[in-house]
Amino acid sequence: MTVGRDGVGARGPEKRWTAKEIFERWQRFYELKTSAKALTRLEFTEHIAYLLFLKLDHERAQRSGMFASQPIAPADTWPHLAIASGEDLHAALTRLMAELGRPNPQDPRRAIASVLFQDSRPWPVDRMAELGRLIVDEFGPYRWSDVNRDVLGSAFSLMIADCRDDILAKRETGQFLTPPYLLRVIVKALALTPQDRVIDAAVGVGTSLIAAHREMAVHGDRVDASAIAGADIDVQMCRLATMNVLLNTGRQFHDVPPILRADSLKAKERLVRRHERDVAATVAICNPPFKSVETNTEQRDDFWAQNATLPANFLQHLAITLPQGARAAVFVPDGVLFHRGAAATIRRELLKNCTVHTLLRLPTGMFHDTGSKTNVLFFTKSVRRPTGEPNTEELWVYDARDLHHTDTESPLGEDDFADFLEAYRPGEEGRAGRTESSRFKRYDREAVRKILESPDVSLNLRAAPTDAPDDFGDPRDIARSIIDHLGDAQRSFERVLESLG
């Protein structure tokens, strides 16, 4: 294939590439031309993100006349990387990542780059031959800006999904992947429009924001760059989420960052900041870490309860800091629905201060690697009534617990939740058109009052008769859950021991 003097490949087959073909190219390179023992799939995918950013940035700067754009990386970055090798390549990448990863208020065009390259490091110096081949063989000969942006975004999302085991290993920050089809169901239930502003306070790899953006775009209107924003405490997830969102939403590389690294539970003002374009969120979607350890939130004097678990804290964080009228869908493990103490206090205040209208009991084993039974709480932030009466007047429970699936046999998909969406009736005012069924049960004002008057304020509610047998899930999932909880307990005792000197 011929290469032009500007270092950009001549027109070729790129426009015809499919997401699967691109993904398989990258996958084959990782499996056949790198040492899997030295590099994880996650580390490989991160470098795919860095190289894509730099190559696309270079190609846009090489366009002719008015179509050229000012590069974000230093001039001639890509040509130098394409001929460098060994220690020279390692040193060049180290300097480049350090420069691009530093916030630079004098150059707002580098804001996204500062998130993508924050705390990044190149592969070990003894892996530079492999990285050099990746640059020269897979990126250099092709004009990546000719690849359809949606195709490129889908290919990168496939790479992230292929890193599932590596992401699950990051248990210190409670990372796991939410099925994209389930997020498509959630955003449809929330009845998103281009006028919404959607945030995720524990964004992970950004899948929720991508689903929200696509649902808003269905309406045909332009979706503003400030329409989605997320934050995560894990810097590696922020890097992956940034590129994932950029490629899947068509966002410009010099725009305001869609993702920021932050501990959302420490901030009591705004949920997610968008720099100078910050606007009030109208919707929150959040699947927080399902770690059962209690977290120190003494700095949050606005919290209803202290010493709650991470998922319970994210629930109260969202309920407290969302603007009035904002809609929310928050994933919570079963324990948040019935544990006593701090969790019970949070549930009581949630029912009083918000309109908690729907509880979706998700199929057993959906997040099998976490060993948790999972739910989605849908609520709207309301104004506390002067009479003291709770804002929640009725609560609908949809039970999908018996929709079994495995990863290899009859996996669940979006169609399995078609009945839920039909019962939910997205966008309907007051939910007056809802009707009860064997899966969908209404808990009326009197039932809600009894819940609030009970000591434990349990929301462990069913749609089926109470004598229906419990589904405890796969024994392997239960065993994994026990191991995880024992690990959390051990880490808690280690912290106690350290505090005692």
N, C-alpha and C positions, 0 to 999 in steps of 0.2 A: 504493500500500500504506500502511495506517495505521501510525502510530508512537505507542507509548504514552508517557506523561509521563516514564517512567524511561529513555527513550531506547532501549528494546529493542523490536525489531519485533514486531508482532502475529503470531499464529500464521499460518503460510503454507505454502508448498510444500516447505520445507526437508527434512522427513522423507522425502520421496520422491526427493530428489536422488540421483543415482548419482555414483560417483567420476569417471567419464569426463565427466559433465556439469559438475561443479565444475572439473575440470582444464581443460576447454575454455573455460569462462568466464574463468578466469585467463589462459589462453593467448591468447585473443582480445584481452583488455585489453592485455596486453603488446605484442602485434603491431600493434594498431590505435590504441591510445591513449597509447603511450609512445614515446620516441625510442630505438630499438634501438642507435643509435650512441652515445648517452649512458649507457645502462643495459644491463648484461649480463643475461642470463636468471638468472644466479646472484644478482646484486644484487636483482633483482625477487623471486625466490623467498625470499630472506632477509626482505624486507619483508612478504611474505605470512605468514611465520612470526611476525614481531613483531606484526602486526595481529591475527592469529588469537589469539595469546596474550592480548593486551590486551582484545580483544572478548569472548572466552570468560570471562576473569577478571571483566570488568564484568557480564556477564549473570548469572554465578553470585552475585555480590554483590547483584544486584537481585531475586533470588528472594524470595518471601514467607516470613516466619516462620522456622521451624526449617530450611527448605531453603536459606536464604541462607548464603553463606560469606564470611568476611572477605577483602577484596580483597588481592592481593599488590602491585599497583601503587598509587600514591597515590590517594586518593579523588577522584572526578570526572575521572580521567585521560581516559577515553574521550569523555565529553561535550565536554571542552575540545578534544580533537583533532578531533572531528567538526565544529566550527565555526571552527577556526583555519585560516589560509591564509598563503601566502607566507612572509615572514621569521618571522612569529609561529609558524607551524607548524614551521618548521625549528628555531627556538630551543627550542620546547617539546619536540620529539623529542630534540634534543641533550641537554637537561637530563635528560629521562626515561631515556634510554639510559645516561647516565653514572651516574645514581642506581641503576638496577636492575642495572647491570653490575658494581657494586662488591660484593665479598663483605661480608656483614654478619653476624658471629657472634651479634649480639644478636637477630637475626630469622632463625631457621633456615628459616622459610617462604619466604624469598627465595633460597634456595640454588640452585634450578633457574634462576630468573630471572637470577642472577649469571653463569651459564654461557651462557644464551641471548643475553644482551645484552652479554657481555664484549667490550670493544673495538669495539662496534658504532657505526656512524655513519649518519645519515639520508642520503637522496639529496641531491645538490647543491641549493642553494637555488633555482636556476633550474628545478628539476624539481618544485617543490612543488605546482604546479597539477595535475600528473599524479597525484601522491601524494594530493592532496586529493580528486580524482575517484575514486581507488581506494577511499578511506575512505568517502566519501559514497555512491557508486554500488554498490560491491560488498560492503561490510561493514555499513554503517550500517543499511540497511533490513531486514536479515535476522537471525533468531535462530539463530546458528550452533551454539548448544548443543543445538538440536533435530536437527541433522544426526547421523546414526548415526556413532559414533566410528570404527568400522572403515572406513566410507566416506570420512570426512574424512582418515584416515590414508593410505588408498590414493590419494586425490587428491593429497595432498602428496608422496607417493612418486613419483607420475607427474611432478610438477613437477620433482623432483630429477633424475629420469631424463632429462627434457627439457633439463637443464643439462649434459649429458654433455660437450659440447665445451668448455664453460667450465671444468669440473672437470679435464679432461685438460690444459688449458693451465696448470694449477698444477703445473708440473713440478718446481718447487723443493722441494715436499714429496712428490712422487711419487704424486699422487692419481689414481685411476681407479676406475671402478665395477665391482664384482663382480656378475655376473648373479644376480638373486634365485633363479632356478630351480636354479643350481648350489649356492647356500647351502642351499636346501631339501634337496638331496641330501646335503650334508655333515652337516647336523644330524640327519638320519635315520640316517646311518652311525654317528654318535656315540651313538645310542640315548639321547637326552636324556629326563630325567624332571623333574617339578616340584621334586625334591629337589636337582637340580644347581645349581651356581653358575657361570655362564658369563662369561668375560671376553674382551675383544678389545683388545690393546695398541696397535693401529693401526686405530682403529675407522672412520675415514672418515666416511661419512654414516649409519652405524649399521645398515646392512642386515643384517649378520651377527647382531646382537643381536635384531633383529626376527624373523628366521628362527628363532633359538633359542627366543625367547619363545613363538612360535606352536607350535613342535613340543612344547614342554613343556606348553602349554595343551591339546593334543590329548588328554592323559590324563585331563582332567576335573577335576583338583585345582586349587586356587587357586595361582597362580604369585606368589610373594612379590616385593615390590618390589626386594629385594636379589639377585634371581636373575640379573640381567644388569648388566654394567657395562663401560664402555669408556673409552679415553683416546686422544688424538691430539695431535700437536704443532701442528697447523694450527688456529688459533682459528676460522676461518670454517667448517671442517668440524665443529668441536665445536658451533657454533651450529646448523647444519643438522641434525646428528645428534641433538641434544637434542630439537628439535621433532619430528623424524621418529619417534624412539622414543616420545615422549610420546603422539603421536596414534595410533600403531600398537599400543600395548600397554595403553592405558587408564590410564597412570600419572598420579597426581595432580600438579597443578602446584606444590604446596607440599611435595612429597616430597623424598627425597634425590636429588641429581642422578645420572642414569644415565651421564652423560658428563663427563669432566674433561679440561681442557687440561693435557697433560703430555708430556714427552719420556720415553717408557717406558725407553729405553736408559740413562738416567741413574740410574734407581731400581734398587737391588739388594735391597730388602727385599720389598715386596709388588708384584705385577704391576699391579694397578689398585686404587686406594683407593676406599672407599665411605663416607667420613666415619665417623660413629659406628656405622654398621651393617656395618662391614667384616667379611667372612667369607672363609674360605679358598676359593679357586676349585677347582672339580672338573673344569672343562672350559675349554680355551682354543681359540678360533678366530681365526686371524689371516692376513690377506692384506697383508703389509707393502709399503712402497714398493719397486719393482724397480729402484732406482738402483744403478748399478754402481760408483759412487765409494766409496772406502774412508772410513770415519768414525772420528773420534778417540774411543776408548772407554777411555782410560788411567785414568779414574776408576773403571772397573769391574774391580777386582782379582779379582773372582770369575769373570771370563770365561775360557774355555778358550783363546781366541786373540784377539790384538789385530789391528788394521788389516784387518778383514774388511769386506765390502760390507754395505750396509744389510740386505738380506734374510737374509744369513748371520748377522748380529748379532741380528736378531729371533729367528731359530731358536735360537741358543744362549741368548739371554735367557730365552725361554720354557722351554727344557729345564732351565735351571739354577734358575729361581725358582719354577716350579710346585711345589705340595706333592706329596708322595709319593702315588701312585695316581691323580693327575689325568690326564685324557685330553686329547689335543691334535690339531688338524688345522691344519697350517701350509702356506700356499701358498709355493712357492719357484720361481724361474726355473731353467732347466736348469743354469746355471753353478754354482749352489750344490751340485749333485750331482756335479760332476766337476772344478771348478777346484782347483788345488793350493794350497799355502801354508796360509793361515789357514782356508780352507774345508775342506781335507782334515783339519786338526786338529779342527775342529768336528764333521765327520762321524764321525771315529773315537770321539770322546768321547760323541757322541750314541748310537752303537751300543752303547757300553759301559755308559752310565748310564741309558739308557731302553730300553724294549721298542719298537723301531721295527718295526711289524708289517705296514704296508701303504704302498705307493707308488702313487698314481694319476697316470698320465701323461695330462694333459688334452689335448683336441683342439688341433691346430695352429691358431693364429689366434684362440683364444678371447679373449685380451686383445690383439687385433690392434693397438690403438693404442699399446701399449707395445713392440710388436715382439718380445716374449719368448715362448719356449715355456715352458709352465707345468706345475707338478706340485703335488700335495698329499701331504705326508708325515703319516701318522697314527702317533702313538706314545703310550705311557703312561709317565709318570715312575715310575721304579723305584728300589729300594734297591740301591746298589752291592754286589755280592757280595764277601764277604771273600776268596774264592779268586782274585779278579781276573778270573774268567770274565765275558764280556760278557752283559748282560741280553738282548740281541737274539739269539734262537736261530734264528729263521727270518723271512724277509721275503717278503711276497707283492707281486707287481707286476701291476697291472691297466693295460693299454695301450689308451687310447681315442684315440690320436693320429690315427687315420684317420677319425674322425667329423667330416667337414668341414661347414662352415656359412658362410653370409654373413649380414649383417644384414638383407638384403632377400629372399634366396632360401633356402628351406628352413632357417631358423634352428634351432639346437639348442634342446631343451627338456628338462624333467625326465624325460620318458619315454625319452629317449636314454640315460639312465643307470640305467634299471631293471635291466639285466643286471649292472651294477656292484654295485648294492645287493643283488641276489640272490646274487652271488658273495661279497660282503663278509660277509654274514650278521650284521647289526647285533645287538649285545647277546649274542651267543653266547660262552660261556665258552671260552677257550683256542683259539678258531677251529678246533676239531677237525673241524667239518663242511664245511670248505672243500674244493673240488675244483678241480683244474687244468683249464684250457681253452685255446683258441687265444689268448684275451686275458688270461688269468689264470695266472701262473706262480709257483711256489713256489721260493724260494732257501733250501735247507735249512741245517742247522747247519754243514756242511762248506763250503758256498758262502759263508756269512757269515764263517767263519774266514778263507777265502782273501781276501775283501774287506778284512778288517782287517789281514791280513799284507802286503797290497800297499802300495807307497809312496803311491799317490794316494787310496786308500780310496774308489774311485769307486762311486757309486750310480747311474750312468747305465745303468740296467738295462732290459732289454727283456722283454716277454712273448713276442713273436714270435721266430722264428729270427734269428740274428745276421746272416744274409745278406739279410734283408729290406731294401729300399731306404729310405733316409732320406727323410722328408717335410720339406722345408725351408720349406714354407708359401708364402704369397702374396709375390711379389717386392716389392710395395709395402710390406708389413710389414717385410721385410728392409731396404729403403731407409730406412724410418722409424727402425728400430733403429740403423742406422749413424749417422744424423743425431743421435739421442739420445746415443749413446756418444761421438761426437765432441764434443758439447756438454758432457757430463760431464767429458771429458778436458780441454777448454779451461778449465772452471771450476777443475779441480784445479791446472793449471799457473798460473792466475791467483793462486790462494792461495799457491803456492810463491813466485811473484814478489813478492807482498806481504810474505811472511815475510822475504825478502831485503832489504827496505827499498827 
